[in-house]
Amino acid sequence: MNFESINYNDYEVKTPYPKVTTHEKDEGIIPDLIYSYSGSKGEFTSLSQYIYQSFIVKPNENYIGLSRLLEQISIKEMQHLEILSQILLSQGINPKFCRYIDNNYNICSSWSSDYLKYITDVKNFILYNISLEKSAINEYNEIVNKSQNENISEIISRIIEDEKSHLEIFNRILEIINNNNS
């Protein structure tokens, strides 16, 4: 399959991320930020999911281009993770890889590799990735709509643009798979 025809740079958003300049608390979005950071469909889970998929397809020479795309997307998700950690720190939250289970954000349940879907069929994992990206876009839109903090809203809006580009890439990959199977 010709995944080399998809150039990640053609989809990459060139606009820089706004800097985290706020220290103004926005309590209403903190649980959502934590979920987007390390929840079952958050950035840490997504980047781990895409790296896993990259590893399983890499040995097959037909999927070298796909492996490379998955690596590039996971690197972008890692950037999002770093940005979210900076936002959480600005809100006085320790950006642990966990789900906080108390209202003071002190006690948490650890992130789990059980969040990953160990799907080995390429078409099925691409369909799952599409659902992950759609979920991220929806979660981030909720944060933007709830946020009382303009700086955080601008940063999250910029991340949404990346997630939309990932969605385009995964849809393009699915198109190649479907065309190859017909």
Secondary structure as UniProt FT lines:
FT   HELIX           3..5
FT   HELIX           8..11
FT   HELIX           27..29
FT   HELIX           30..38
FT   TURN            40..41
FT   HELIX           43..57
FT   TURN            58..59
FT   HELIX           61..63
FT   HELIX           64..90
FT   TURN            91..92
FT   STRAND          98..100
FT   TURN            103..104
FT   STRAND          108..110
FT   HELIX           113..115
FT   HELIX           122..146
FT   HELIX           150..181
//
